[in-house]
Amino acid sequence: MTNIIISVVLSLSMLGFTKSKVKQKPIQHKSAKAVFPDVKVATYKITYDLKKETAKVHTKIVFEQSQDGYTFFDLVPETDFMEIDGKKAQLEDKRIEGVTKFKVTNKQIKAGEHTLEIKNSFDKLIDFGTQGVKSAFWMSDLSDRRYLEQFIPSSFEYDQVKMYFEVQILNANKEHRLFTNGKITKLAKNHFKVKYPSFYTTSSIFYHLVPEGSYKIREFDYKSIDGRTIPITVYKKSTSSNSLLKFKTATLKYMAQLEKDFGPWPHDFFIAYGVSPFQGGMEYAGATWTSFRALRHEMDHSYFARNIMPGRGNSGWIDEAIASWGDDDYPQYSTPKATGVASHSPYRRTTDRNAYGPGSVLLGVLDKKFDSKGGLKPFLKDYFERNKETVISTPFFQKEMEDYFNTNLAEFFDKYIYRKRSTRGGFGLSQKSKTRHPFHKKHSYKDLKAFL
């Protein structure tokens, strides 16, 4: 590992392509259908110019379209240039009222394989300073359109994509370091190439570019139960060596606990950026930015959320419920209540906040229900082993549990998970308690920029 970049060596098993178990149905658009694509490869050339204080990206996407029609993608910034198969095209807004907004091509496209090329600029979570550029692609599942589409063109959570980044910083004298959860090759000074595992989706990538020397860093190894050596990087703004040592000790402890519960660590690395207390955290594949208090919760998500991944908003509750149940040391409960965590539009792109406390209680109820059969933890370990590196839905999770315990859970899921909550109190929590969680807080761009 050089002192310039984090080189992550990925096993061949992580590079194998796995197919999503989730599909999105086309939507009527104008006189035809708008179709959700299957993106095969996405290549992004990201260029920062310190002198001009600009950040630009040139994207090429190869995608498969299942039927004739318009095509959905998403990109929050405006495009500077766009072509499909070498012909000029544009993206238009497509809104689903009360749910979300997508981008859709302005022309219909034939079924088959196509190439999309886009150029755009972005200005979110960037700081141009005298020492260089700080930039992060930090995400959230609590606000709409807060995955990769904030910065660069992307498809959606159901879609597993081979992604490649080429990152270059122009007019910068100081060396930069890129913290990211892919395999990095240094091409030249301030010029990097990154290859990401092909099971990643639009919510998987951890990306943090900073001038060299901006943070205190501690690098160490963990010996997995399967014999692998897992390289770990923890970094913070704090100058306190004790603070980093505290993160190291806790990381090793939680990794051992999670391996005991769910099997070998499912990535070939771990990266943790430690932020100030009470800021919560956000999960990525084998990586996180997190406060110390939220560390175990975010590491749990490297199993459930960013290895087995939710394919839409209605399945985001599963990983939050599992992580929150683990935070409380897997208690059992007797009385379930309706949560409505999977009661939303299939096009919803955010996680219901009842996923945390109320959702974890449902797992505790199921654990007690199946106590004579070993409880829920052995199921979760088996479920993870058989479905790692895939994208799942709530009906799939239900069927997996029914098959494992040889029982019908339709009534339970219908009443407590699929059914909409009562408007008169729902789970019996105040609105204030529903919208706040100590580990996953809703951050503004101003909040996140302070972490840079």
N, C-alpha and C positions, 0 to 999 in steps of 0.2 A: 504494500500500500504506500503510495507516494505521499509527500507532505503537501501536495497541491490538491489532490482530489481523493474522493472515496472510491476505490475500485471495488466493486461488488462482483464476486464470482458466482454465477448462477448455475445451478445444476441442470443437466439435460432434461430432467423431469419437469422443471419449471418452464422450459422453453417449448414444451409440447403444446400444441393447440388443443383446447377443449371447447366443446360446443355448449352454448347457453341452453338452459332448459326453459327459457322464457322468450316468448315472441309477443310483439305488439301488433294488434290488428290495424289495418289501414283505416283512415278517416276520410269521410267525404270532403272533397275540396273542389269548389267550382263545379264543373260538370263531370268530374272524374274522382279518382281516389288519390290520396296522398299516402305514400308507402314508407314504412320504416326500413332503412337499409341494413344490410349485413356488411359492415366494413371489414375488409381483409387486411389492408395495410394503410397506416397513416404515417407520413414522414413530415416532420416539422423543422424548418430552418429558422431559428430564432436569433435575431441580431439586435444587440444593444449598441447604441452609439452614445458614448459618454459626452462627447462634445456637443452633439445636437440634442441630447437628452430625449432620445426616441427609442422605442422598442417595437420591432416589426417582426412579423412571422410570414413565411412563405410555406404553404401547406399543399401537399399532394396526397389525395385519398383515393385508394382503389376500393370500390364497393360493388356488391352484388345486389341487384334489384329483383325481387321475386315476381313482380308483375308490372305491366305498364301503368304509368301514373306519375304524379308529382312525387318528389322525394323529400323526406324530412332530414334536416341536420339542425345543429344549433350553433350560434355564435352571437354573443352579446355585442361586441364592438361591430362597427360598420365595416364592410368589405371595401378594399381599394381596387381589387381586381378579382374576377371569377370566370372560370371556364369549365365546361363539362365536355369531355372528349374533344377538346380543342376549340369549342364554340362558346362564344360569350353567353353568360347567363347571370342571373341575379337571385338573391334570396329575398323572400317576402315574409311578413309576419303571418302566423297562423295561431290564433288565440282560442283556447278552450275556456270559456268564461268561468271564472271562479276556481280554475284548476291550474293552468299553466299557459305558457306561450312557447311555440317552436318557431323555427325558420323552415321555409319550404321553397323548393325551386320554383321559378316563375314559368318553367316549361315542363311539359310532360316528358318522361324518359321511358324508353323501351325496357322490357325485362332483359336481364343479362348483366354483364360486367361493364363498369364504366370508371372513368378517372375524373375526379373533381380537383381543380386547382384553385386556390384562394390565396390572396394577399391581404393582410390587415395589420393594423397597429393596435397596441393595447397600452393602458396606462394605470391599471389597477395594481396595487401592492408593489410599486416600484419606487425606489429612492435613488436619485442621482446625486452623489456627493463628491467631495474633493478627492476622496480615496478610491472611488469606484462606484459600482452599481450594486444595489441590493434589490432582489426580486424574488417573489415567492408565488407559487400557484397553490394557495391555501383555500380549502374548500369547506362546504357546510351542507348537511342534509336537512337543516332546519329552515332554510330559505330557498325559494325557487331559483333555478338557473344559477347555482353556485358551485358547479363542478368545472371541468376544463373549459366549458363554453364561455366562461367569464373572460378568457384570455385568447383561446385558439379554437378553431373549428373542431367540432366533435360530433359523435353520434350519442348514444344514450346508455343508460345503466345495463340494459339487457345485452349489450353488444361487446363481445370480447375481441380485442384488436391488437395486432402486432404494431407497436409504436416505436418510432425512432426520432430522437431529438438531435439536432446539430445546433450547438449554442456558441455564439461568438460575441465577444465584447470588443468594440472598436474604440480607438483613441483613449485607451486606459493604460497607464504605466504600471500600475500595481497588479500583481497576480490575483486572480480570483479563484474561489473554491466553490464547487458545486456539490451540495448535499442532495442526493437523489437515490431512489430505490430501483436503480437499473445498473447495467454494466457500463462503466464509463471508460472511454478511450480518450486520452489527451492528444489532439492533433497538432497543437502548437500552443504558444502562450495565449491564454484566454480564449481557447478554441477547443471545445469538447464535443464528442459524439457519444450518445447514450442509446443503448438498446434495452428495451423493457420486455419482460416476460409476456408472451402472447395471450395469457389468460387475463391480463389487465383490462379494465374498463375505464370509462371517463372519470370515475371516482377513486382510482387506485394510486395515481402518481403523487409522490412526495417530491417537491422541487423547491430548492432554496439556494439561490446564488448570492454570494457575498464576497467582498474583498478579503483576501487572505489575512488572517490574524484578527478578524473581527470578534471571534469567540474563543473561549476556553474549551478545549476538546479533550476527551478521554476515550481511548480506544482499547478494547480488551476482547477476550474470547470467552465463549461458553461452549462446554462440551455437551452436545445433545445426547439424549438417551439412545439415538440410533447411530451414534459414533461420529457424526459430523462435528466439525469445529465451526461454530457460528461467530463470525466477526461482528462486534457491536461497537457502535459509535454513539457517544452521548456528548452533547455540546450545549453550552449556556453562555449568556452574556456575563453572568456573575464571575468575579475574579476569585471567589472563594473555592479553594481546592476541596474543602469539606462538603460543599454543596454538590460537586460532581461526584465525589466519593459516595455520598448518600444516594444519588441516582444510580450509580454503578451497583451498589449493594442491593438496592431494591429491584433493579432490573434482573439480576441473577436469581434473586429469590422468586420473583413472579414467573420468570421463564420456567424454572423448575416446577413450580406449582401447576402451571398451565400444561406442561408436558405430562405431568402425572394425571391430570384430569382428561386431556383430550388427545394425547399422543405427541410425537415429535414436532418441534417448532416448524411451521409450514413454509418458512422462507429461509433463504440461505444467508441471512443478515438481519440486523435490527439497527435502526437509526432512531434516536430520540433527541429532539430539541426541547430542552427544559425551559419553560416560560415561568413567569412570576406566579406566586401563590394565588389561588382562587380564580384562575382564568380558565379552568377546565382543560379540555384538549380536543384534538381531532385525529381520527384514525386514517391511516393509509396502509398500503400493502407492505408489511414488514417495517413500518415506520410510523412516527407520530410527532406532532408538537404537543406538549402536555405540561401541565403543572405536576408537581410531585404527587399530590393527592390523587390525581386522575390516572396515574401511570398504569396501575393494574388493569383498570377498565379499558384503556386504549390498547394495551398489549393483548387483552382478550380478543379485541377486534381484529387482530392479525390472523385469528382463526375464523371467527364469525363476523363478517362484514367485508373483509378485504382478502379473503381466500375463498370461503363460500360466501357469495355476494348476492345482495338483494337486486332483483331485476327491475323493480319499480317501487314507488312509494309505499304501496300496500304490503310490501314484504320487508321494509326497513325495520319494522318493529321487532323482528325475530332476533337479530343480533344485539339490539339494544336491551331487549329483555334478558337474553342470556348473559351479557356482560354485567348488567345491573344485579341479576340474581347471584352471580359469582361475587360481586362486590360485597354482598351481604352474607357470604359464606353459605349459599345454597339452602336457605331455610324452607321449611314446609309450611303450607297454609291450608286452611279448611274451607274458606268461604270465597268463591270466585264472584267477580262482578263484571258486568259488561264494560268493555274498553273501547270497542269500535276501531281498533288499530288497523284493521284491514277492510274498513267499510267505505273507502273512498273511490273516486274515479280511477280506473286502471291507468290513466295517463298522469296521475299525480306523481310529482317528483320529489316530494319531501316526506320525512318520517313523522308520523303521528307522535306527539310528545307523551301520550299515555303509554308509549312503549317502555318507558323507564320503570317507575314504581309499579303502576298497575299491571303492565305487561309482565314484569318479573314475578309478581304475585301469582299470575296465571301459571307460570312454570312451577312455582312452589306448590300450587294446588295439584298439578299433574304429577309432580314428584311424589306427593303423598298418595295419590290415586294408584300409582304403579309401584308403591313401596315394596309390595310382596314380590315384584318382578325385578327388583334391583334399583328402581327409581329412574329418574330422568337422565342422570349424568352418564351412565353406561350407554344409553341411547344416543346422547349427543356425541359421545366419542365415536361410536359406530357410524352415525350419520355423517360426521365430519370425514372420517376415513374414506367412506364410499363416495363422497360428493365434493371433495376438495378441488379447488380451482374451477368451480362451475358457478353459474348464476341460477338462482332459485326463486320460487314464488311461495306464497303462503299455502295454496292448495297442494303444492309439492311437499312442503314441510309437513302438512297434515297427513298426507298419504304415507310418508316415510314413517311417521310415528305410529300410524294405524297398522302398518305392516310389521313393524318391530314388535309391538305389543299385542298383535293379533286381536284388535278390537276396533269398533266403529266410534269415531270421535266427531261425527257430523253434528250431533246436537250440541256438544261442547263448543266447537268452533263457531257454529252458527250463532249461538246465544252470546258468547263472550268475546268473539274476535271479529266476525263478519257483520254482526248487527250494529247499526248506528247507535251511539250513546243517546241517552235521554238528554234533552236540553235543560233538564232541571237538576243538574248536578253531576250527571254522568257517573263517574266512579266514586263520587262522594268526596272529591277533593275540591278545594277552592280553585278558581281560575288562575290565581297567582301561583299556586303550587304546581299546577299543571304545566305552566309555561316556563318554569325554571328548573334547571337540573344542575347539580354542583359539578358534573363532569362534562356535560355538553351544553355550553352556553351559546346564546345567539349573539355573535359578534358583528359589529359594524366594520366597514372597511377601515375606518379610523382606528378602531381597536386593533385590527390585525396589522396595520401598517406600523403600529408601535412595536410589534414583535420583531420587525425586520432587523 
